[in-house]
Structures are given as C-alpha cells and as structure tokens.
Amino acid sequence: MYTFYSRPRCVRYTFDSNGALYSFTRRTIEWFLNREGKLTYSMLGSRNGTDGTGTADCSGAMTQALWSAGASAPVASAQRWGGYNTVSIRPWLIQNGYSNVFNGTSSTASSYSPQYGDIVIWDDATGGDGHILINADGSGSGATALSVCYYTEGEEGTAVQELNYNYYYNYAESPSFHVYRPNNWLRA
C-alpha cells in the first residue's frame, strides 16, 4: 500500500501495489473475494458469515462487507439480526454516501448501464424474494455482479458468486430493481 496526501485540504488517497486506488468500493468487493470458497448460503445463523459455520445471505453479507470497508455501524437491531434486509438497507446506503440513481423494471432494464461500484437491489421484497449485489468489474454489458447468493442451491462453500450482471438479471427473471451509486468515487 502507498499513501498520498493532496494539498491544500490534505485528503488521503491509498493505492495498492499495482497502483490502483484502494477505495471504499474496492474494500467492499475484497470482503466478498476474500470469502470465496468459504461461505455457504443460508438465511439462518449469523447471515453475515461471522457465526463460525460460514453461513451468510445476500443482505447480511452486504451489510458486513460495507461495514468492514468503513461504513457507519448498522443500528443495533440490524447487528442483532446479522445485517439489514434488502428493504431496510436502503436508508443506510444513503447515510453512507450512496444515491439512488435508477429505479427500474424489466421493461426499463435496458436503460440501465451497470457501473463499477453500483449496489443493486432486486425486487421490493425481503427474504428469499429480494436480492442485493455489487457491480465488481467492468461496465455496461461486460459488468460482473458479486454477491452471496443461492445460485448453486446452497452447495457448501459456494455462496460467493461473480456473474455477468445481464446474465444474472435474466436468470433471476428480470425483477424490479434499485441502483445505488457512490457519491464520491475517491472515497478512501
């Protein structure tokens, strides 16, 4: 890691050994990547991978990933239940520097072009009907989505999946969706 301080406001930027900005978004994505092969999908247990058995669901994992990357602490009830759900996480995203930039349905989905760092929430339901993911690489039709999911039907150690966003959206039967984008790309 390399740290650079800009003047006159003295803002700190950190770069990895490859020269890439080590941002809040990057730290969030790395939380998932560091758990590939280690988490098993379950809406029971800790929901965020902290219970010793490695179980997590999408919203519990996203809450933990964002909090670990530097987001404010979730409210006590969210911490007690292993994270927010796909509806209650929305105000917390706003509180932590995201804006709701797009709301869509299957008929408007082609108007949304995925961007690196976008957090996308599918459907307006909780439990197994809602889903949350982060666009981890690329943009547009080449964007990949990273999340904890039931894609492998709960096979042990396979909850973290990175899939092409458009493929995954169609696989999920094109639900309604809400896109949250970071307000500041340089947030470190």
C-alpha positions as CSV (number, residue, x, y, z in Angstrom):
1,M,0.0,0.0,0.0
2,Y,1.1,3.5,-0.8
3,T,-0.5,6.6,0.7
4,F,-0.6,10.1,-1.0
5,Y,-1.8,13.3,0.7
6,S,-3.1,16.0,-1.6
7,R,-2.9,19.7,-0.7
8,P,-4.4,22.1,0.4
9,R,-7.2,20.1,2.1
10,C,-4.9,17.2,3.0
11,V,-7.1,14.4,1.6
12,R,-5.6,10.9,1.9
13,Y,-5.6,8.5,-1.1
14,T,-4.3,4.9,-0.7
15,F,-3.1,2.8,-3.6
16,D,-2.4,-0.9,-3.8
17,S,0.9,-2.3,-5.1
18,N,-0.4,-2.2,-8.6
19,G,-1.2,1.5,-8.4
20,A,-4.9,1.1,-8.2
21,L,-6.9,3.3,-5.8
22,Y,-7.8,1.3,-2.7
23,S,-11.2,2.8,-2.3
24,F,-14.2,2.1,-0.1
25,T,-15.7,0.3,-3.1
26,R,-12.6,-1.8,-3.5
27,R,-12.5,-2.8,0.2
28,T,-16.2,-3.8,-0.1
29,I,-15.5,-6.0,-3.1
30,E,-12.5,-7.5,-1.4
31,W,-14.6,-8.6,1.5
32,F,-16.5,-10.9,-0.8
33,L,-13.4,-12.0,-2.8
34,N,-11.6,-12.9,0.5
35,R,-14.6,-15.2,1.3
36,E,-14.9,-17.1,-2.0
37,G,-15.0,-20.8,-1.2
38,K,-15.7,-20.2,2.5
39,L,-19.3,-19.1,2.8
40,T,-22.4,-21.3,2.4
41,Y,-25.8,-19.7,1.6
42,S,-28.3,-19.6,4.5
43,M,-30.8,-17.2,5.8
44,L,-30.4,-18.7,9.2
45,G,-27.4,-18.4,11.5
46,S,-25.4,-15.2,11.5
47,R,-26.5,-14.2,8.0
48,N,-23.1,-12.4,7.6
49,G,-20.5,-15.2,7.9
50,T,-19.5,-14.5,11.4
51,D,-21.1,-17.4,13.2
52,G,-18.2,-19.8,12.8
53,T,-20.1,-22.1,10.4
54,G,-19.6,-19.7,7.4
55,T,-23.3,-19.1,6.6
56,A,-24.5,-15.9,5.0
57,D,-27.3,-14.5,2.9
58,C,-27.0,-11.6,0.4
59,S,-28.1,-8.7,2.6
60,G,-26.3,-9.8,5.8
61,A,-23.1,-10.3,3.8
62,M,-23.5,-6.9,2.1
63,T,-24.1,-5.2,5.4
64,Q,-20.9,-6.8,6.8
65,A,-18.9,-6.0,3.7
66,L,-19.8,-2.4,3.7
67,W,-19.3,-2.0,7.5
68,S,-15.9,-3.7,7.2
69,A,-15.0,-1.4,4.4
70,G,-15.7,1.7,6.6
71,A,-19.4,2.3,6.6
72,S,-21.1,3.5,9.8
73,A,-22.2,0.9,12.2
74,P,-25.5,-0.7,11.5
75,V,-28.3,0.1,14.0
76,A,-28.4,-2.3,17.0
77,S,-31.4,-4.3,15.6
78,A,-29.6,-4.9,12.3
79,Q,-26.5,-6.0,14.1
80,R,-28.6,-8.4,16.3
81,W,-30.1,-10.0,13.2
82,G,-26.9,-10.2,11.2
83,G,-27.5,-7.2,9.0
84,Y,-30.1,-5.2,7.2
85,N,-32.6,-6.8,4.8
86,T,-32.9,-5.7,1.2
87,V,-35.5,-3.0,2.1
88,S,-34.1,-1.7,5.4
89,I,-30.6,-1.4,3.9
90,R,-31.6,1.4,1.6
91,P,-31.6,4.4,4.0
92,W,-28.2,3.1,5.4
93,L,-26.8,3.2,1.9
94,I,-27.9,6.8,1.6
95,Q,-26.4,7.6,5.0
96,N,-23.1,6.1,3.9
97,G,-22.6,8.1,0.7
98,Y,-24.7,6.4,-1.9
99,S,-27.5,7.9,-4.1
100,N,-30.5,6.1,-5.5
101,V,-29.7,6.8,-9.2
102,F,-32.1,4.5,-11.0
103,N,-35.3,2.5,-10.3
104,G,-36.4,0.1,-13.0
105,T,-38.5,-2.8,-14.1
106,S,-38.0,-5.5,-16.8
107,S,-39.4,-3.0,-19.4
108,T,-36.8,-0.3,-18.5
109,A,-33.9,-2.6,-17.7
110,S,-32.2,-1.8,-21.0
111,S,-31.9,1.8,-19.9
112,Y,-29.6,0.9,-17.0
113,S,-25.9,0.5,-17.8
114,P,-24.2,-1.2,-14.9
115,Q,-21.1,0.7,-13.5
116,Y,-18.3,-0.4,-11.2
117,G,-19.4,0.1,-7.6
118,D,-23.1,0.2,-8.1
119,I,-25.1,-1.6,-5.5
120,V,-28.2,-3.0,-7.0
121,I,-31.2,-4.3,-5.1
122,W,-33.6,-6.6,-6.9
123,D,-37.3,-6.6,-6.1
124,D,-39.1,-4.7,-3.3
125,A,-39.5,-7.8,-1.1
126,T,-37.5,-9.2,1.8
127,G,-36.4,-12.8,2.5
128,G,-35.8,-15.1,-0.5
129,D,-37.6,-12.7,-2.9
130,G,-35.2,-9.8,-2.6
131,H,-31.5,-9.7,-3.6
132,I,-28.6,-7.3,-3.3
133,L,-25.3,-7.3,-5.2
134,I,-22.4,-5.0,-6.1
135,N,-21.1,-4.5,-9.6
136,A,-17.5,-5.6,-9.1
137,D,-15.8,-5.2,-12.5
138,G,-16.4,-3.7,-15.9
139,S,-19.4,-1.7,-17.1
140,G,-22.3,-2.0,-19.5
141,S,-22.8,-5.4,-21.0
142,G,-19.5,-6.6,-19.6
143,A,-20.2,-5.8,-16.0
144,T,-19.9,-8.5,-13.4
145,A,-22.1,-8.7,-10.3
146,L,-20.7,-10.0,-7.0
147,S,-22.9,-11.3,-4.2
148,V,-23.7,-14.0,-1.7
149,C,-26.5,-16.0,-3.4
150,Y,-28.3,-19.3,-3.8
151,Y,-27.1,-19.7,-7.4
152,T,-25.5,-23.2,-6.5
153,E,-28.6,-24.1,-4.5
154,G,-26.8,-23.9,-1.1
155,E,-23.8,-26.1,-2.0
156,E,-21.3,-25.7,0.8
157,G,-18.6,-23.0,0.3
158,T,-20.2,-21.6,-2.9
159,A,-22.3,-18.7,-1.7
160,V,-20.0,-16.0,-3.1
161,Q,-20.6,-15.8,-6.8
162,E,-19.4,-13.4,-9.5
163,L,-21.6,-13.5,-12.6
164,N,-22.2,-11.3,-15.6
165,Y,-24.7,-8.8,-14.5
166,N,-27.0,-9.1,-17.5
167,Y,-26.9,-12.9,-17.5
168,Y,-27.7,-12.9,-13.8
169,Y,-30.5,-10.4,-14.1
170,N,-32.2,-12.5,-16.8
171,Y,-31.5,-15.7,-14.7
172,A,-33.4,-14.0,-11.8
173,E,-36.4,-13.5,-14.1
174,S,-35.8,-9.7,-14.6
175,P,-37.1,-8.3,-11.3
176,S,-37.8,-4.7,-10.5
177,F,-34.5,-3.1,-9.3
178,H,-33.0,-0.1,-7.5
179,V,-29.5,1.2,-8.2
180,Y,-27.4,2.9,-5.5
181,R,-24.2,4.6,-6.7
182,P,-21.4,6.1,-4.6
183,N,-21.4,9.9,-4.5
184,N,-17.7,10.1,-4.3
185,W,-15.5,7.7,-6.3
186,L,-12.4,8.8,-4.5
187,R,-13.7,7.9,-1.0
188,A,-10.8,6.0,0.6
